Amino acid sequence: HLHRASLLLPALEAALANFSAGAAGGVVQPVRTVLPVPRHGGYLGVMPAYSAADDALTTKLVTFYEHLKDSSVPSHQATVLLFDPSNGTLKAVLDGSVITAKRTAAVSAIATKLLMPAFAEVLCILGAGVQAYSHYDIFTELFTFKEVRIWNRTKEKAVKFASSVPGPVRVCSSAQEAVTGADVIVTVTMATAPILFGDWVKPGAHINAVGASRPDWRELDDELMKNSVLFVDSRDAALTESGDVILSGAEIFAELGEVLKGTKPALPEKTTVFKSLGMAVEDTVAAKFVYDAWSAGN
């Protein structure tokens, strides 16, 4: 039911705008609770949300383990529980991994639609995991790029990515090579220290920074963070969870929802960064979309 993540865009745009509208928007969502699993180096995140506009109540449970010995196990695994908000009954248990991948890429696409330069020709993806595939799918569906480039720390994964997606992709031997001259950059890595540097980035480019979801992890360096216009999904979450934001001291210009509401400008002529941490209400909207589609089919 999420084969084409672009179908999610209107519902996600409404949810982002409602979130940024505060109490009037009817989104109830705390910053996620993250429980460390010190013995094994992992984390368990709990992400509940209610959306009045959708009358939908969910919680997502997500585990993330950064450096697994067994690479056949994904770094992120998730389950979404969908409840009947009128009486609290559990209606569905959904695979949250697909939902997370698709809704994250869809929100990056929303940010890119608003913030990318007018004549964007080159897309660069840093990282070759699950999120690289979901971003590639929706970005090549919605936008027309003349060139797509990929870089990954282990080149074999980048080569595998390039050979398994439908369009041509150039495998780059360094992040700098991939980034130089790119108009839109997506960082979807498990990096804990910067892998993208401001002096590589073309002025006016747009960056979707999706990895580094802990307060001590980075993907972007200080120069890039401080010399770009910074957009986030949630101010509170960014100031609590994003090492790129916290450690650089970069000033947040706007939430994406404020741009969608028209209360803040998009500034596509500037170099822009969208720091995506992912919000529970995005899972809520996506889970309801999948459940409603399934129900209609039955």
Buried (B, 14 or more C-beta within 10 A) or exposed (E): BBEEBBBBBEBBBBBBBBBBBEEEBBBBBEBBEBEEEEEEEBBEBBBBBBBEBBEBBBBBBBBBBBEBEEEEEBBBBBBBBBBEBEEEEEBBEBEBBBBBBBBBBBBBBBBBBBBBBEEBBBBBBBBBBBBBBBBBBBBBEBBEBEBBBBBBBEBEBBBBBBEEBEEEBBBBEEBBBBBBBBBBBBBBBBBBEBBBBBEBBBEBBBBBBBBBBBBEBBBBBBBBBBBBBBBBBBBEBBBBBBBBBBBBEBEBBBBBBBBBBEEBEBBBEBBBBBBBBBBBBBBBBBBBBBBEEEEEEE
